[in-house]
Amino acid sequence: MEKKKIGKIEHFFDGISVAVVNVEGLLKKGDKISIEGPDTNVQQVVESMQIDKKPIAEAKKGQSVGLKVLDKVRKNDVVYKV
């Protein structure tokens, strides 16, 4: 399985299970991603992304987006597109 680094976790909001991702490539709704770190291994499909509380369909390099995640992730975990 080839994976491409797409970003990095900047912050995680535990109560609402949302990660803030610094995007380094193109990330679209429907993409399959893997979030990996020393204590993290989460695979999921991107179902919900927001910028400034507004839903978006895709995020481009340089943007910070709120991403709904299925499990706890941590600051500096790496986000890959798989």
Protein Blocks (a to p, Z undefined) as FASTA:
>chain_A
ZZddfbdcfbdcfklopacdddfbdcdehiacddddfkbccddddfbdceehiacfbdce
hiacddddfbdcdehiacddZZ
